[in-house]
Amino acid sequence: MNLRRTKRPLIIGSMLCMLCRGALAATPEQLAEISASGLLYEASRNLAAENYGGALPYLTHYLERMELNEDDRVTALKQAVRFKLGKINAYLEDPFTASDYLKQYTQTLPCYQPREAWKLLALTLYESGQFEACVDAATNALSRPLPKGLPTQSKQVNYNELSKDEMAGFTARQIKRIEEEAQEAEETISQTISEEVPDAEPDYTMEELVFLNMTLAEAHSQLENWEASIEPYEFVVENALTEDRKGYAIMQLVNSLIALERFDDATDFIVELYRTPARYDIRVNMALMSAASTLSS
C-alpha cells in the first residue's frame, strides 16, 4: 500500500478544517464592525450551540467597548457578561481568568446572583492555588449573601407588559424571528445575557453546602490553619451524601487533629473511618498508617 498516497487526502482534509475554523473566528477588525447588541447576539448564538470558546471574543470585546458606559441598563448587561465569562472560563478549566471575572462580578453592582458567584469563585480560587482568597470567598458564600441592585435602580420593567409601540423600533417580523430562533436554542437570548433581574436565587442544597464546607476546610488545611479546618470538616462528615466523601473528610479531619496534638479525638475518628468504604482506598490506608505511626510515638 502506498502510505504517501493514503496520507495525502487526510493532510489536505486537515488543512481545510483548519482554514474553516480560522474563517469562522472573528478577527479584531470584524469585531470592531459589529454593534454592541450584535456582539451579545453572536455570543448568545455560540452559547446556544454550546460553542463556549467561540463566545469568548464577542463577550470580552463587548466589555472592552462598553467599559466607560455608565448607563444603568449597560451596567447590568456588563455584569451579566462578567458572570457569564466567569462560568465559561471555569468550564474551560481556566480558573485564573474565571476568578478574575467572578471577583469583578461580586465587587460590582448590580449583583443579582451572589450565591452562585461566590460558590464558583471559591472553587476557581482553590483550583488556582489562591487559598487565602478562597477562604474569604467560601466564607462569603456560606453567609448566604443577598442580591443587590443598583442604588438608583427603579422598578424593573416587565417587557411582556409593553405594547408594540413601546418596544422601541422592533417590528413584528423581527420579534417573530427572534422568538423562532430562541425556541430552537437550548438557551434563549434573554436567558443567556440579559440586564433583567433574574428570579430570586434558591438557597444552597445540602450537596452545595457540603461542597462549600469541604472547599473551605481544604483551603484552611493548605494554609495549615488546622483549628479553622475542624468545623467545616465536621460538617462534611455529618452531612456528606456519599460514603467516599465522608471517608475523605474524616481522613483530613484526623490529619488536622494530629497536627493540633488532639490525639484522643483523632483516634475516635480513625475508628469511625474504618466503618466507611474509604478504608479500601490505598491513599487513605497510607494516611492512616502515617497517623498510626504518629500516635504510637
KOLPAKOL-307619 format. One record per residue (C-alpha): residue number from 1; residue in three letters; chain; x negated, y, z. Coordinates in steps of 0.1 Angstrom, whole numbers, plus 5000, padded with zeros to 4 digits. Layout:
REM KOLPAKOL-307619
i NUM&aa ALA&ch A&x X&y Y&z Z
...
END
This chain:
REM KOLPAKOL-307619
i 1&aa MET&ch A&x 5000&y 5000&z 5000
i 2&aa ASN&ch A&x 4988&y 5035&z 4991
i 3&aa LEU&ch A&x 4988&y 5052&z 5025
i 4&aa ARG&ch A&x 4979&y 5086&z 5009
i 5&aa ARG&ch A&x 5009&y 5084&z 4986
i 6&aa THR&ch A&x 5032&y 5074&z 5015
i 7&aa LYS&ch A&x 5020&y 5102&z 5038
i 8&aa ARG&ch A&x 5023&y 5130&z 5013
i 9&aa PRO&ch A&x 5061&y 5133&z 5013
i 10&aa LEU&ch A&x 5060&y 5132&z 5051
i 11&aa ILE&ch A&x 5035&y 5160&z 5052
i 12&aa ILE&ch A&x 5055&y 5181&z 5028
i 13&aa GLY&ch A&x 5087&y 5175&z 5047
i 14&aa SER&ch A&x 5070&y 5186&z 5080
i 15&aa MET&ch A&x 5057&y 5218&z 5063
i 16&aa LEU&ch A&x 5091&y 5226&z 5050
i 17&aa CYS&ch A&x 5106&y 5221&z 5085
i 18&aa MET&ch A&x 5080&y 5244&z 5100
i 19&aa LEU&ch A&x 5088&y 5270&z 5073
i 20&aa CYS&ch A&x 5126&y 5267&z 5080
i 21&aa ARG&ch A&x 5120&y 5272&z 5118
i 22&aa GLY&ch A&x 5099&y 5302&z 5111
i 23&aa ALA&ch A&x 5125&y 5317&z 5088
i 24&aa LEU&ch A&x 5152&y 5312&z 5115
i 25&aa ALA&ch A&x 5132&y 5330&z 5141
i 26&aa ALA&ch A&x 5139&y 5367&z 5141
i 27&aa THR&ch A&x 5109&y 5390&z 5138
i 28&aa PRO&ch A&x 5104&y 5421&z 5159
i 29&aa GLU&ch A&x 5113&y 5442&z 5128
i 30&aa GLN&ch A&x 5145&y 5422&z 5123
i 31&aa LEU&ch A&x 5154&y 5425&z 5160
i 32&aa ALA&ch A&x 5150&y 5463&z 5158
i 33&aa GLU&ch A&x 5175&y 5465&z 5130
i 34&aa ILE&ch A&x 5202&y 5446&z 5149
i 35&aa SER&ch A&x 5227&y 5467&z 5170
i 36&aa ALA&ch A&x 5227&y 5462&z 5208
i 37&aa SER&ch A&x 5261&y 5444&z 5206
i 38&aa GLY&ch A&x 5247&y 5424&z 5177
i 39&aa LEU&ch A&x 5218&y 5412&z 5199
i 40&aa LEU&ch A&x 5242&y 5399&z 5225
i 41&aa TYR&ch A&x 5263&y 5383&z 5198
i 42&aa GLU&ch A&x 5234&y 5365&z 5183
i 43&aa ALA&ch A&x 5222&y 5354&z 5218
i 44&aa SER&ch A&x 5257&y 5341&z 5225
i 45&aa ARG&ch A&x 5258&y 5321&z 5193
i 46&aa ASN&ch A&x 5224&y 5305&z 5202
i 47&aa LEU&ch A&x 5236&y 5297&z 5237
i 48&aa ALA&ch A&x 5268&y 5281&z 5224
i 49&aa ALA&ch A&x 5247&y 5259&z 5201
i 50&aa GLU&ch A&x 5225&y 5250&z 5232
i 51&aa ASN&ch A&x 5196&y 5266&z 5214
i 52&aa TYR&ch A&x 5184&y 5283&z 5246
i 53&aa GLY&ch A&x 5149&y 5291&z 5234
i 54&aa GLY&ch A&x 5165&y 5308&z 5203
i 55&aa ALA&ch A&x 5185&y 5331&z 5225
i 56&aa LEU&ch A&x 5155&y 5344&z 5244
i 57&aa PRO&ch A&x 5142&y 5370&z 5219
i 58&aa TYR&ch A&x 5176&y 5386&z 5215
i 59&aa LEU&ch A&x 5181&y 5389&z 5253
i 60&aa THR&ch A&x 5147&y 5402&z 5260
i 61&aa HIS&ch A&x 5149&y 5427&z 5232
i 62&aa TYR&ch A&x 5183&y 5439&z 5245
i 63&aa LEU&ch A&x 5168&y 5446&z 5279
i 64&aa GLU&ch A&x 5139&y 5465&z 5264
i 65&aa ARG&ch A&x 5161&y 5486&z 5242
i 66&aa MET&ch A&x 5186&y 5494&z 5269
i 67&aa GLU&ch A&x 5161&y 5500&z 5297
i 68&aa LEU&ch A&x 5168&y 5537&z 5302
i 69&aa ASN&ch A&x 5206&y 5535&z 5296
i 70&aa GLU&ch A&x 5223&y 5540&z 5329
i 71&aa ASP&ch A&x 5259&y 5537&z 5317
i 72&aa ASP&ch A&x 5279&y 5516&z 5342
i 73&aa ARG&ch A&x 5290&y 5491&z 5315
i 74&aa VAL&ch A&x 5255&y 5488&z 5301
i 75&aa THR&ch A&x 5241&y 5484&z 5336
i 76&aa ALA&ch A&x 5265&y 5455&z 5343
i 77&aa LEU&ch A&x 5255&y 5439&z 5309
i 78&aa LYS&ch A&x 5218&y 5442&z 5317
i 79&aa GLN&ch A&x 5224&y 5424&z 5350
i 80&aa ALA&ch A&x 5243&y 5396&z 5332
i 81&aa VAL&ch A&x 5214&y 5393&z 5307
i 82&aa ARG&ch A&x 5188&y 5392&z 5335
i 83&aa PHE&ch A&x 5208&y 5364&z 5353
i 84&aa LYS&ch A&x 5211&y 5345&z 5320
i 85&aa LEU&ch A&x 5173&y 5349&z 5313
i 86&aa GLY&ch A&x 5165&y 5336&z 5348
i 87&aa LYS&ch A&x 5187&y 5305&z 5343
i 88&aa ILE&ch A&x 5174&y 5298&z 5307
i 89&aa ASN&ch A&x 5137&y 5301&z 5318
i 90&aa ALA&ch A&x 5144&y 5278&z 5348
i 91&aa TYR&ch A&x 5160&y 5253&z 5324
i 92&aa LEU&ch A&x 5130&y 5256&z 5301
i 93&aa GLU&ch A&x 5106&y 5249&z 5330
i 94&aa ASP&ch A&x 5091&y 5284&z 5332
i 95&aa PRO&ch A&x 5095&y 5291&z 5369
i 96&aa PHE&ch A&x 5073&y 5322&z 5369
i 97&aa THR&ch A&x 5093&y 5340&z 5343
i 98&aa ALA&ch A&x 5126&y 5327&z 5357
i 99&aa SER&ch A&x 5117&y 5340&z 5392
i 100&aa ASP&ch A&x 5108&y 5375&z 5378
i 101&aa TYR&ch A&x 5142&y 5379&z 5362
i 102&aa LEU&ch A&x 5160&y 5365&z 5392
i 103&aa LYS&ch A&x 5142&y 5389&z 5416
i 104&aa GLN&ch A&x 5153&y 5418&z 5394
i 105&aa TYR&ch A&x 5188&y 5405&z 5394
i 106&aa THR&ch A&x 5191&y 5401&z 5432
i 107&aa GLN&ch A&x 5175&y 5435&z 5438
i 108&aa THR&ch A&x 5197&y 5454&z 5414
i 109&aa LEU&ch A&x 5234&y 5464&z 5414
i 110&aa PRO&ch A&x 5259&y 5451&z 5404
i 111&aa CYS&ch A&x 5250&y 5416&z 5418
i 112&aa TYR&ch A&x 5282&y 5395&z 5413
i 113&aa GLN&ch A&x 5266&y 5360&z 5417
i 114&aa PRO&ch A&x 5242&y 5364&z 5446
i 115&aa ARG&ch A&x 5246&y 5329&z 5460
i 116&aa GLU&ch A&x 5237&y 5311&z 5428
i 117&aa ALA&ch A&x 5210&y 5336&z 5420
i 118&aa TRP&ch A&x 5193&y 5333&z 5454
i 119&aa LYS&ch A&x 5196&y 5295&z 5453
i 120&aa LEU&ch A&x 5179&y 5293&z 5419
i 121&aa LEU&ch A&x 5153&y 5319&z 5429
i 122&aa ALA&ch A&x 5143&y 5298&z 5459
i 123&aa LEU&ch A&x 5138&y 5268&z 5436
i 124&aa THR&ch A&x 5118&y 5287&z 5410
i 125&aa LEU&ch A&x 5096&y 5303&z 5437
i 126&aa TYR&ch A&x 5089&y 5270&z 5452
i 127&aa GLU&ch A&x 5080&y 5254&z 5419
i 128&aa SER&ch A&x 5057&y 5283&z 5411
i 129&aa GLY&ch A&x 5039&y 5280&z 5444
i 130&aa GLN&ch A&x 5052&y 5313&z 5459
i 131&aa PHE&ch A&x 5060&y 5297&z 5492
i 132&aa GLU&ch A&x 5064&y 5328&z 5514
i 133&aa ALA&ch A&x 5088&y 5344&z 5489
i 134&aa CYS&ch A&x 5106&y 5311&z 5487
i 135&aa VAL&ch A&x 5112&y 5311&z 5524
i 136&aa ASP&ch A&x 5128&y 5346&z 5521
i 137&aa ALA&ch A&x 5149&y 5335&z 5491
i 138&aa ALA&ch A&x 5162&y 5303&z 5507
i 139&aa THR&ch A&x 5169&y 5322&z 5539
i 140&aa ASN&ch A&x 5189&y 5348&z 5520
i 141&aa ALA&ch A&x 5208&y 5321&z 5501
i 142&aa LEU&ch A&x 5217&y 5304&z 5534
i 143&aa SER&ch A&x 5231&y 5336&z 5547
i 144&aa ARG&ch A&x 5258&y 5333&z 5521
i 145&aa PRO&ch A&x 5254&y 5368&z 5505
i 146&aa LEU&ch A&x 5285&y 5385&z 5492
i 147&aa PRO&ch A&x 5288&y 5400&z 5457
i 148&aa LYS&ch A&x 5281&y 5437&z 5454
i 149&aa GLY&ch A&x 5293&y 5461&z 5427
i 150&aa LEU&ch A&x 5281&y 5495&z 5416
i 151&aa PRO&ch A&x 5286&y 5522&z 5442
i 152&aa THR&ch A&x 5306&y 5544&z 5418
i 153&aa GLN&ch A&x 5323&y 5515&z 5401
i 154&aa SER&ch A&x 5360&y 5520&z 5396
i 155&aa LYS&ch A&x 5387&y 5493&z 5394
i 156&aa GLN&ch A&x 5377&y 5466&z 5368
i 157&aa VAL&ch A&x 5395&y 5469&z 5336
i 158&aa ASN&ch A&x 5416&y 5438&z 5326
i 159&aa TYR&ch A&x 5411&y 5437&z 5288
i 160&aa ASN&ch A&x 5440&y 5413&z 5285
i 161&aa GLU&ch A&x 5464&y 5441&z 5295
i 162&aa LEU&ch A&x 5451&y 5466&z 5270
i 163&aa SER&ch A&x 5472&y 5474&z 5239
i 164&aa LYS&ch A&x 5457&y 5471&z 5204
i 165&aa ASP&ch A&x 5453&y 5509&z 5203
i 166&aa GLU&ch A&x 5432&y 5507&z 5235
i 167&aa MET&ch A&x 5409&y 5481&z 5220
i 168&aa ALA&ch A&x 5388&y 5509&z 5206
i 169&aa GLY&ch A&x 5384&y 5500&z 5170
i 170&aa PHE&ch A&x 5388&y 5463&z 5169
i 171&aa THR&ch A&x 5411&y 5453&z 5141
i 172&aa ALA&ch A&x 5435&y 5423&z 5143
i 173&aa ARG&ch A&x 5413&y 5404&z 5118
i 174&aa GLN&ch A&x 5382&y 5410&z 5139
i 175&aa ILE&ch A&x 5399&y 5399&z 5171
i 176&aa LYS&ch A&x 5412&y 5367&z 5154
i 177&aa ARG&ch A&x 5377&y 5359&z 5140
i 178&aa ILE&ch A&x 5361&y 5363&z 5174
i 179&aa GLU&ch A&x 5388&y 5342&z 5190
i 180&aa GLU&ch A&x 5383&y 5314&z 5164
i 181&aa GLU&ch A&x 5345&y 5313&z 5169
i 182&aa ALA&ch A&x 5349&y 5314&z 5206
i 183&aa GLN&ch A&x 5372&y 5283&z 5205
i 184&aa GLU&ch A&x 5347&y 5264&z 5186
i 185&aa ALA&ch A&x 5319&y 5271&z 5211
i 186&aa GLU&ch A&x 5313&y 5254&z 5244
i 187&aa GLU&ch A&x 5308&y 5289&z 5259
i 188&aa THR&ch A&x 5328&y 5319&z 5247
i 189&aa ILE&ch A&x 5311&y 5352&z 5242
i 190&aa SER&ch A&x 5328&y 5367&z 5272
i 191&aa GLN&ch A&x 5318&y 5337&z 5294
i 192&aa THR&ch A&x 5282&y 5338&z 5282
i 193&aa ILE&ch A&x 5273&y 5375&z 5286
i 194&aa SER&ch A&x 5298&y 5400&z 5299
i 195&aa GLU&ch A&x 5300&y 5431&z 5320
i 196&aa GLU&ch A&x 5332&y 5420&z 5336
i 197&aa VAL&ch A&x 5334&y 5410&z 5372
i 198&aa PRO&ch A&x 5334&y 5372&z 5374
i 199&aa ASP&ch A&x 5356&y 5351&z 5397
i 200&aa ALA&ch A&x 5346&y 5350&z 5433
i 201&aa GLU&ch A&x 5317&y 5327&z 5440
i 202&aa PRO&ch A&x 5327&y 5294&z 5458
i 203&aa ASP&ch A&x 5309&y 5285&z 5490
i 204&aa TYR&ch A&x 5280&y 5261&z 5487
i 205&aa THR&ch A&x 5288&y 5224&z 5486
i 206&aa MET&ch A&x 5272&y 5202&z 5511
i 207&aa GLU&ch A&x 5248&y 5189&z 5484
i 208&aa GLU&ch A&x 5237&y 5225&z 5477
i 209&aa LEU&ch A&x 5232&y 5232&z 5514
i 210&aa VAL&ch A&x 5211&y 5201&z 5517
i 211&aa PHE&ch A&x 5191&y 5213&z 5487
i 212&aa LEU&ch A&x 5185&y 5248&z 5502
i 213&aa ASN&ch A&x 5175&y 5234&z 5536
i 214&aa MET&ch A&x 5151&y 5210&z 5520
i 215&aa THR&ch A&x 5136&y 5237&z 5499
i 216&aa LEU&ch A&x 5133&y 5259&z 5530
i 217&aa ALA&ch A&x 5117&y 5232&z 5550
i 218&aa GLU&ch A&x 5093&y 5222&z 5523
i 219&aa ALA&ch A&x 5082&y 5258&z 5518
i 220&aa HIS&ch A&x 5076&y 5261&z 5556
i 221&aa SER&ch A&x 5055&y 5229&z 5555
i 222&aa GLN&ch A&x 5034&y 5242&z 5526
i 223&aa LEU&ch A&x 5027&y 5272&z 5548
i 224&aa GLU&ch A&x 5021&y 5250&z 5578
i 225&aa ASN&ch A&x 5049&y 5267&z 5597
i 226&aa TRP&ch A&x 5057&y 5234&z 5614
i 227&aa GLU&ch A&x 5080&y 5247&z 5640
i 228&aa ALA&ch A&x 5101&y 5266&z 5615
i 229&aa SER&ch A&x 5104&y 5235&z 5593
i 230&aa ILE&ch A&x 5120&y 5214&z 5621
i 231&aa GLU&ch A&x 5156&y 5228&z 5619
i 232&aa PRO&ch A&x 5161&y 5226&z 5581
i 233&aa TYR&ch A&x 5146&y 5191&z 5580
i 234&aa GLU&ch A&x 5170&y 5180&z 5608
i 235&aa PHE&ch A&x 5199&y 5195&z 5587
i 236&aa VAL&ch A&x 5189&y 5173&z 5558
i 237&aa VAL&ch A&x 5186&y 5142&z 5580
i 238&aa GLU&ch A&x 5221&y 5148&z 5594
i 239&aa ASN&ch A&x 5238&y 5157&z 5561
i 240&aa ALA&ch A&x 5219&y 5141&z 5532
i 241&aa LEU&ch A&x 5243&y 5124&z 5508
i 242&aa THR&ch A&x 5217&y 5097&z 5498
i 243&aa GLU&ch A&x 5196&y 5075&z 5519
i 244&aa ASP&ch A&x 5165&y 5082&z 5499
i 245&aa ARG&ch A&x 5168&y 5120&z 5506
i 246&aa LYS&ch A&x 5174&y 5113&z 5542
i 247&aa GLY&ch A&x 5144&y 5090&z 5545
i 248&aa TYR&ch A&x 5121&y 5115&z 5528
i 249&aa ALA&ch A&x 5133&y 5142&z 5552
i 250&aa ILE&ch A&x 5127&y 5120&z 5582
i 251&aa MET&ch A&x 5091&y 5113&z 5570
i 252&aa GLN&ch A&x 5084&y 5150&z 5565
i 253&aa LEU&ch A&x 5100&y 5158&z 5599
i 254&aa VAL&ch A&x 5077&y 5132&z 5615
i 255&aa ASN&ch A&x 5047&y 5149&z 5600
i 256&aa SER&ch A&x 5058&y 5183&z 5614
i 257&aa LEU&ch A&x 5064&y 5168&z 5648
i 258&aa ILE&ch A&x 5030&y 5152&z 5648
i 259&aa ALA&ch A&x 5014&y 5185&z 5638
i 260&aa LEU&ch A&x 5032&y 5200&z 5668
i 261&aa GLU&ch A&x 5020&y 5171&z 5690
i 262&aa ARG&ch A&x 5056&y 5162&z 5698
i 263&aa PHE&ch A&x 5047&y 5125&z 5697
i 264&aa ASP&ch A&x 5077&y 5111&z 5715
i 265&aa ASP&ch A&x 5101&y 5128&z 5692
i 266&aa ALA&ch A&x 5080&y 5116&z 5662
i 267&aa THR&ch A&x 5082&y 5080&z 5674
i 268&aa ASP&ch A&x 5120&y 5082&z 5677
i 269&aa PHE&ch A&x 5123&y 5094&z 5641
i 270&aa ILE&ch A&x 5099&y 5067&z 5629
i 271&aa VAL&ch A&x 5123&y 5041&z 5643
i 272&aa GLU&ch A&x 5152&y 5058&z 5625
i 273&aa LEU&ch A&x 5132&y 5059&z 5593
i 274&aa TYR&ch A&x 5129&y 5022&z 5593
i 275&aa ARG&ch A&x 5167&y 5019&z 5591
i 276&aa THR&ch A&x 5167&y 5036&z 5557
i 277&aa PRO&ch A&x 5158&y 5022&z 5522
i 278&aa ALA&ch A&x 5129&y 5047&z 5522
i 279&aa ARG&ch A&x 5109&y 5022&z 5542
i 280&aa TYR&ch A&x 5103&y 5003&z 5510
i 281&aa ASP&ch A&x 5087&y 5034&z 5493
i 282&aa ILE&ch A&x 5049&y 5029&z 5492
i 283&aa ARG&ch A&x 5043&y 5066&z 5498
i 284&aa VAL&ch A&x 5065&y 5065&z 5529
i 285&aa ASN&ch A&x 5046&y 5034&z 5542
i 286&aa MET&ch A&x 5013&y 5051&z 5537
i 287&aa ALA&ch A&x 5025&y 5082&z 5555
i 288&aa LEU&ch A&x 5038&y 5060&z 5584
i 289&aa MET&ch A&x 5005&y 5042&z 5586
i 290&aa SER&ch A&x 4988&y 5076&z 5589
i 291&aa ALA&ch A&x 5013&y 5087&z 5615
i 292&aa ALA&ch A&x 5009&y 5055&z 5635
i 293&aa SER&ch A&x 4971&y 5059&z 5635
i 294&aa THR&ch A&x 4975&y 5095&z 5648
i 295&aa LEU&ch A&x 5000&y 5083&z 5675
i 296&aa SER&ch A&x 4978&y 5054&z 5686
i 297&aa SER&ch A&x 4948&y 5077&z 5690
END
